[in-house]
Amino acid sequence: MKLTLSTFALMSLAGTALAQTTVQSCGRTVTFNAPPKAAISHDVNLTEMMLVLGLADHMVGYTGISGWKTLDEDMTLNVQELPELAAQYPSKEVLIGADADFFFAGWNYGMKVGGEVTPQTLAPFGIQVYELTESCIHIGKKDPASMEDMYNDLRNLGQIFDVSDRANKLITGYQSQLATFLDTLTPLAMPPRVFVYDSGEDVPFTAGRYAMPNALIEAAGGSNIMGDLEKSWATVGWEAVIERNPEVIVIVNYGEVSAEQKRDFMMSNPAFATMDAVRNDRFVVLDYVEATPGPRNIRAVKTLAAAFRGE
């Protein structure tokens, strides 16, 4: 269904003042006079948020997927009519060249602090930016990651594109689905100690308290051994991982190094032989799109909950 006749347009045609909507984006107040018509999203999870809201007709493309990830069949079908404008981080020229009027990205999700693509550098070219809630920790304070981060982004995108009814229905559905599932779970005597292994051999890249896996692990009944790390995604020392002795290791699957290769690295390294997770071969795999904020977070909680219970 094409959203070409929004309430914004109707009010304009009637000769009344344009309706405005205002959202908070990492502490910034961003005002929209009408739904964006030439939006670009960055990364697979942010792009999927746009797609579940039915916003493909408002998009001129996406960035930052093929440089690191591959799309599954569902995503391929959904984005096949949209061009990928940059395989990794887009330059300012890429966004301007596409005549974009909106960029949905985040800090370390298409934008870098002090980089050439920021809300401030794009503003002179008429490109408004909405920032992924999880990423706000990189430029200010926020609460630890929670499922509400994902719901907040869907809610704000709903307001920005004048599809709030659709966004609220999705959020209510996700909340109900998760609550119903959690009610069926067998309680655990103790939360299993969980380590998130994203990447890296010399030092591991993992999820601290401000990264979405921390919320997913807690929802599933586990405890992130790096939950006291005052960061989002960050590197830590292997010594700290060994000392905290995870019982389950969550592998984030993406990039050139497969999940199986990451597991083999940990299973074959003598330094990790004392870890309970390695001794008992307790690994669980989440695809990148499940481990980062987006519609597949509910499925991720279900996967983790089953793994924590040995299913």
N, C-alpha and C positions, 0 to 999 in steps of 0.2 A: 504494500500500500504506500503510495507516494504522499509525502507530507508537504504538498505544495501550497495548500491553502490553510495555513495555521491561523490561530487566533490573532497572532500579530498582524498577519496580512489582512485579515478581515477588518480589524480596527483601522488599519491604514486606509483601506478602500472606502470605509465609511466616513473618512474625513476626520476622524478623531485622532488624538495624540497616540503615538506608538506606545504599546505596552512595553514595560521594561521588566526584566528579571535580574536579580542580584544574587550572587553566590559567593561564598568564602572559598578561597583557593590558597592554601598554605598561609593564612593570615591576611591575604590580600582580598579586598572587596572588588569583585569584577562585575560590571554591569553590561547587560546585553540588551540592545534595542529591538532585536529580532533574532530568530534562530539562525545560526551560521549556515551558509549555503555551500561553502567550499572548505570543509573540514579535513584535517589530516590527523591520523592517530599514529602513535609510535609504539612499537613492540606488540607481540602477539596477544598478550592479555588485555591491554588497553583497546586494541582493535576489536577484540571479541566483545568487550563491553559495549562498544558502539554498535556492533552488529546485533546483539541480543535486544537492543532497544529499537532495532529497525531503522538505523540511521544511514544506511548505505547511500541513499539518495541525496544525503547532505554532504557526502564525502567526495574528494577529488583524488584520494589515494591514501597510502599508509607508508610507514618507514620502519626499518629496524627489525625485520624478521629473518629474511633469508641469510643474512650475514652470520647468524648464530643458530637459528632453529629451522626446523621443517614443519610444515603445516600438516595436520591430520586431514582426513577426507572431508569432514564437516567444514573445517575452516577453509579448505581449498575451494569448496563449492561456494561458500559465502563471499569470498573476496575475489573470485575469478574475474569479475568485471571491473575491479579497481586496480590501478597500477601501483607497484611498489616503487616509490620515488627515490629511496636510498636503502641499500642493503643493511647498513648499520646506522650510525647517528647522522641525521641530515644536516647539511650546512644551511646557513641562513638563505643563501642564494637558491637552494632547492625549494624551500618553502615559499619564497617570494615568487620564484619562477612558475610555481603551480597556481599562482593567484589565490593562495589560501587566505581564509579569513579567520581560521581557528586551528589551534594546535593542542591536541590532548596528549600530554607527555608527563614526565616526572623527572625529579632529580636523580640522575643515574639511570633514567629511562628516557633517553633522548636529549636530555639537557645536563650540563655540568655547571657547577658553581663557578662563576668567572668565565664561562665559555661564551662562544659567539651566538649561541641560541639560548635565549632566556626570555621571560615575559617582557623585560625592559628593552632588549634589543629588537624584539619583533613588533613592539607597540607602534613605532613610527611608520610601519608598513601596513598598518591596519589588521595585524594578525593578533587576535586575542588568545590567551593561553589559559587552560585549566590544568592544574597540577594534580597528579595522582596523590591521594591522601597519604598512603604509606610512605611516600618519598619526602614528606614535609620535614621529617626529622633532620634532613641534611641542611636545612636552612633555619631551623628554629626548634622550639620545644613542641612535643606532642605526647599523648598517652601511648603506652605500649600498643603494638599492633593488635587489632581485634577484627572480628567479622564486620563490625560496624564501619571499618575503613572502606571495605568494598561496597557496602550498602550506601554509604555516604556519596561515593563517586557515582553510582547509578542514579541516586536521588538528584544530585546536582546536574548531571548530564540530562536527566529528564526535564529539569527546569530550563536549562539552557536551550534545549531543542524543542521545548513546548510539547513534551510527551510525558508529563508527570504521571498521568494515569497509568501509562504503560510501565513506567519505572516502579511506581508504588506497587503495582500488581506483581511484578517480578520479585521485588524485595520481600513482600508478604509471602510469596510462594517459597522462596529460598528459606526464609525464617521458619515457616511451618514445616517444610521438608526436613530441615536440620533438627528441629525440636522433636518431631515425631521419631526420627531415627535415634536420637540420643536417649529417648525414653525407653527404647528397646534394648539398650546395651547392658551387658552384664557388668556390674560394678567391679572395678579392680581393687585388690587389697592395697596395692601401692602403685602410684604412677610410675611407669617404666622410665628410666633415664634415656633420653633420646638425643642423638647428635645428627645435625643436618650437614651432609657432605655435598656441597655444590660442585666444587672443583679444586684443583691444585694438588701438587704432590709435595713440594718443599714445605709449603704452608697451606693449610686448608682454608678455603673460602666458605663461610658458614652464615647462619642466620642468628642474629642477636634478638633482643626483646622487641625491637621495632620492626622486624621483618615478618611478613605474613605467616611463614611456617611456625613461628612461636604461637600464634593464635590457633592455627590448625592443630598443632600438637596438643595444646591445652584442651581444646574442644573435644579431642578424641580420647582424652584421659591420660595423656603423658606429660612429661616434664622435660623441657628443653634444657640440656646441660649448660647451654650458653645463654640461658634466659636472664642472667645477670649482666650480660654484655650490653653496655649502654650504646649500642649501635644498631643499625639495620643489618645490611649485608656487609660482612667484614672478614678480614683474615685473622686467624688466631694461631698460636703455636700448637704443634702436635702434642707437646708435653702436657698442656692443659687438658687436651682431649683424653689422653691416656689416663691421667690422674683422676678425671671425673668418671671414667669407666662406663661408657654408654652401654645400655642393654639392647638398644635398637638403633640402627643407623639408617637414616632417610637419605637416599641418593636422589639428587635433582638431575633429571635426565634432559640433556640438550647438548648441542655443540659437537665438536669432532671426537671427543672422548665419550664413548658410550657408557651407559649405566653399568653394563657388564664389565667393562674395562676398569671402571672405578671400584667396583666390588672386588675384582681380581687383585687390584693394587693393594687394597686393604687386607685381603685374605692371605696374600703371599708375603707381606712385609713382617719380618720377625718382631719389629718394634711394637706391632699392634696385637701380638698373639695373646696377651693377657686380657684384652678387652672382652667383656662378656658378650658383646654383640658379635665379635669376630669368632670367639670360641664356639658360640652357638649358631653361627651363620644366620643371624637375624638382620636381614636387610629388607627395606621396602623402597620401592621406586615411585617417585612422583614426577610426572612431566613438568617442565618449566611452567606451562600454562596453568597447571594445578597449584604450584607452589607460590605463585605470585598472585596479587589481588585480581580477582575476576570471577566470572560465572562458574568456573569449575572448582571453586574452593569447597563447595558442599561435597562433591565427589571425593575430593582429597581427604576430607575429614573421615568419610566412610572407609576409604582405603587404609588410613592410619589406624582407625579404631579396630579394624579387623586384624591388622598386623600386630597391634599391641596385645591382642587377645589370642595370638597364635593361630589365627584362622587363615 
